[in-house]
Amino acid sequence: MTELEKQLMKQIEHLTIQNEKQAKQIEQLINQLTNMNRRLFGTSSEKSSPGQLSLFEEDKDSPFSEAEQPADKAVEIETISYQRKKYKGQRTDVIRDLPIVVEEHTLPSDSQVCSCCASPLKYLGKREARTELEFIPAHLVQHIHYEHAYECLACKKTGQNYILRQKAPEPALAKSLAGPSVLAWNLYQKLEMSIPYHRQEKEWARYGLKVSRRTLANWAIRSAEQWLEPLYQQMRGKLLHEPVLSADETTYQILRRADEKPATADARIWLFRTAETAKHPIILYHSSETRQFEVAETFLKGFKGLLHCDGYSVYQKLEDVQLQTCWAHVRRKFLETNDPHGQGAIGVHYCDQLFKLERQWKKLSPDERFQQRQLKSKPLLKAFWEWLDALVTMKGPLQKAVDYTQHLRDSLSRFLNDGRLFISNNLAERSIRPVTLGRKNWYFSTSVAGAQANTIGYSVIQTAKENGVDPFEYLTILFAELPQLDIFQHPEYWEHYFPWSDYIQAKVKPLSTSVKKAK
């Protein structure tokens, strides 16, 4: 072989290697583009298509219907539709909680005569012509409190002054125009209805109150700090004594950060909540400027139990905590290989079978669920791990899915030995969606204090809803009654003000049927 031929062979070899690298890079970019398009323009659910599972003869349709969604993306494309009920009582069911005003339409007395012979008409009865709704806009009322004073004239004659004055109730916020219902409505509009302050400012002006958005924000921060945060801390103490919790977190933006990082840097809102089997649901949010391990460690200090979570490494470092990581995340990794007829599809299929079994056992007790898992899930999981161990992969999406799954092998398998656990973190994902929905409307918090007030308000509102209590009524009672109690000297009073307490359940109206359906 001549020197020229050797040079040509080296050049061909070099070009071949370069071509292979570029082909792999193109494949990775196409895969990333496909996943991005799916997240932006695809369906919100992650159901398997019939064609994807067509190579598995035992499944004619997709068994998976409840794959976990990324909270921020799911909210962006979430659609809520209602199928019209085809029975006569549907309209009655929709408006049954509304007060009724009856309007009678009778003939004037001078018209109750026959137009033919002028004889008086006999009354036959009435029929319902129609039912229509009337909207009565909200309005503000000034409540002026006068304190009346009384003097003892007999004591006055002896040179002693005895004056008794009936004190007005203590305000929720000193030297503020905002009463309990105004404070409650302010938080409810911001955190439950996701209405930013610049829109609320216009609505309050329509009611006759010219108040700035800065004042509205101050009302929210002060009321949350003084009255809701102590309740939040009491609920946190109860949360940490639960045997099973769920955790998740999402990005957030704070303009004036305490760590002096730019406003474009991502802060975080964390979610910690009780499991579906808890007697009293508790949902708590926590704001932080970082995603570091110390945040979760500090919040969960004292918790020794089981934790549903995703594969984020922070949770792996927690001491005295056993993890159950999420199979929906595993399924998504295999789905993102965009390999509908290859190894990626097999991984998705195994996950689908696990979820199919879990849906069948959803209403079973933990002991019954444990027994069923030993009979059916355990062999299926054994086959999955054997397939995964034997799988030979090259660098790319499939390799990332395999590495992710193998790294979490122990925590993914923990559900087999405890019927209280579930195979997905969907509960936490759903609970963090109110934050992502609000974030899409009001974008950011100006200060750290504002972010903290938001998380406290979210915690009280969402916990109230989970316990079947109307959050606006609940907040109004808290702001009206807590200032009248020496609650910090008598912390036992808090037991009466948890949303699941007998006192609150009896005093606050429950959520309406329509709200429960929407939730």
C-alpha positions, 0 to 999 in steps of 0.5 A, spaced: 500 500 500 502 506 497 503 512 502 497 516 498 493 510 499 494 510 507 493 517 507 486 516 504 484 510 508 486 514 514 482 520 512 476 515 510 476 512 517 476 519 520 470 521 516 467 515 518 468 516 525 466 523 524 459 521 520 457 516 526 458 522 531 454 527 527 449 521 526 448 520 533 448 527 535 442 528 530 438 523 533 439 526 540 437 532 537 431 529 533 429 526 540 429 532 544 425 536 539 420 530 539 419 530 546 419 538 546 413 538 541 410 533 545 410 537 551 408 543 548 403 541 543 401 534 545 395 531 550 396 532 557 395 525 559 401 520 557 396 514 555 400 509 550 397 509 543 394 503 541 400 502 535 405 503 541 403 496 544 401 493 538 407 488 539 404 485 545 398 481 544 395 480 551 393 488 551 388 490 545 388 497 549 392 501 553 392 499 560 395 506 563 390 512 564 393 516 570 401 517 568 403 522 572 404 529 569 409 535 570 405 540 574 407 546 570 406 543 563 400 539 565 397 546 567 399 549 561 395 545 557 389 542 562 382 542 559 376 541 563 370 539 560 363 537 562 359 532 559 351 534 559 347 529 563 341 527 560 336 527 565 331 531 567 334 533 574 340 536 571 338 543 572 336 542 579 342 539 581 346 545 578 342 550 582 340 546 588 344 550 593 342 557 591 337 561 595 330 561 591 326 568 590 319 566 588 315 571 583 308 571 582 305 573 576 297 575 577 292 578 573 290 585 576 284 585 579 280 589 574 282 585 568 280 578 572 273 579 568 271 575 561 272 579 555 266 576 552 261 577 557 264 581 563 263 575 568 268 575 573 274 569 572 275 563 576 282 562 579 284 555 576 291 555 579 298 556 576 304 553 572 312 554 573 314 558 567 321 558 567 327 559 572 332 564 571 338 566 575 340 573 577 347 576 579 347 580 585 354 584 585 358 584 591 359 590 595 362 593 601 359 596 607 363 600 613 362 597 619 364 603 624 365 600 632 363 605 637 365 603 644 360 605 650 362 608 656 359 608 663 360 612 669 358 610 677 355 617 679 355 614 687 362 613 686 364 620 683 360 623 689 365 620 694 371 622 690 372 616 686 372 615 679 369 608 676 368 608 669 366 602 665 367 601 657 365 596 653 371 594 648 370 593 641 373 586 638 380 586 637 382 587 629 385 582 625 390 588 623 391 594 627 390 601 624 387 598 618 381 598 614 381 591 612 376 587 616 376 579 617 372 578 610 376 583 606 382 580 608 379 573 607 377 575 600 383 578 598 387 572 600 382 567 596 382 571 590 389 571 589 391 564 591 384 560 590 382 564 584 389 566 581 387 573 580 393 578 581 393 584 585 393 589 579 386 586 577 384 586 584 385 593 584 380 594 579 375 590 582 376 593 589 375 600 585 368 598 582 366 596 589 368 603 592 374 602 595 380 605 592 386 601 594 393 600 591 396 593 589 401 595 594 396 595 600 393 589 598 400 585 598 401 588 605 394 586 607 396 579 605 403 579 608 401 581 615 395 577 616 399 571 614 404 572 618 400 574 624 394 569 624 396 564 619 403 562 620 402 560 627 396 555 625 401 553 619 406 551 624 401 547 628 399 543 622 406 542 620 407 539 627 402 534 626 404 533 619 411 530 621 407 525 625 404 522 620 407 515 617 407 516 610 408 523 606 408 525 599 413 531 597 414 535 590 417 542 588 416 547 583 420 553 580 418 560 582 421 567 581 422 572 587 424 579 584 428 581 591 432 575 593 435 575 600 441 572 597 442 577 592 442 573 586 438 576 580 431 576 579 432 571 573 434 565 578 429 560 580 427 560 587 423 554 589 416 552 592 416 545 596 410 541 597 409 536 603 402 533 604 399 527 607 398 520 604 391 518 601 390 514 607 391 519 612 385 521 617 386 528 616 389 531 610 394 536 611 397 540 605 403 544 606 407 549 601 414 552 603 418 557 599 425 557 599 431 561 594 434 554 593 433 547 591 439 545 596 438 539 601 438 543 607 431 546 605 428 539 605 432 536 611 430 542 615 422 542 614 422 534 615 426 535 621 423 530 626 419 526 620 421 518 621 417 514 616 415 513 608 416 518 603 413 518 596 417 523 591 421 523 585 428 521 583 431 528 585 437 526 589 436 531 595 430 526 598 436 520 597 440 524 602 434 524 608 436 520 614 431 516 618 426 516 611 424 511 607 423 513 600 418 510 595 420 513 588 415 514 582 414 509 577 410 514 572 417 518 572 420 511 570 415 510 565 416 517 562 423 516 561 422 510 557 416 514 553 421 519 551 426 514 548 421 515 542 421 508 540 414 505 539 416 498 537 423 497 540 426 496 547 423 503 550 416 500 548 417 494 552 419 499 558 413 503 557 409 496 557 412 493 564 410 500 567 403 500 564 402 493 567 404 495 574 399 501 573 393 497 571 394 492 577 394 498 582 388 501 579 384 494 580 386 494 587 385 502 589 379 501 594 383 495 597 385 496 604 393 496 605 393 489 608 389 486 602 393 491 597 400 488 600 397 481 599 395 482 592 402 485 590 406 479 593 401 475 588 402 479 582 406 485 582 412 481 585 413 476 579 412 482 574 417 486 577 422 480 577 421 480 570 422 487 569 429 487 573 431 481 569 429 484 562 433 491 564 439 487 567 440 483 560 439 490 556 445 492 552 444 499 550 448 505 547 449 512 549 442 516 548 435 516 551 434 509 552 441 509 556 438 515 560 432 511 562 436 505 564 441 508 568 435 512 572 431 506 573 437 502 576 439 508 580 432 508 584 432 500 584 431 499 591 426 505 592 422 503 586 421 496 589 419 498 596 411 498 595 411 491 594 413 490 602 408 496 604 400 496 602 400 503 605 405 506 599 403 507 592 407 506 586 406 514 583 407 521 586 401 523 583 398 525 589 403 531 590 403 532 583 396 534 583 397 538 589 402 543 587 398 545 581 394 550 584 401 554 585 403 553 578 396 555 575 397 561 580 404 562 577 402 563 570 397 569 572 401 573 577 408 570 575 412 572 581 413 575 588 416 581 589 419 579 596 421 573 600 416 575 605 410 575 599 413 568 597 412 566 604 405 569 605 403 565 598 405 559 601 402 559 608 396 562 604 396 556 599 397 551 605 391 553 609 386 554 603 388 547 600 388 544 607 381 547 608 378 544 601 381 537 602 377 537 609 371 539 605 371 546 608 369 552 604 376 556 604 373 563 604 368 562 610 374 559 614 379 564 613 374 569 615 373 566 621 380 565 623 381 573 622 375 574 626 376 570 632 383 568 633 385 576 635 380 575 640 383 569 644 390 569 648 391 563 643 399 564 644 398 563 651 394 557 650 396 553 644 391 548 646 386 553 643 389 551 636 385 544 636 379 548 635 381 551 629 384 546 624 379 545 618 378 538 620 376 540 628 368 539 630 368 546 631 370 548 624 366 543 621 360 545 624 361 552 623 363 553 616 359 551 610 362 545 606 364 546 599 358 546 594 357 540 590 360 544 584 366 546 587 367 538 589 366 536 582 371 541 579 376 539 584 
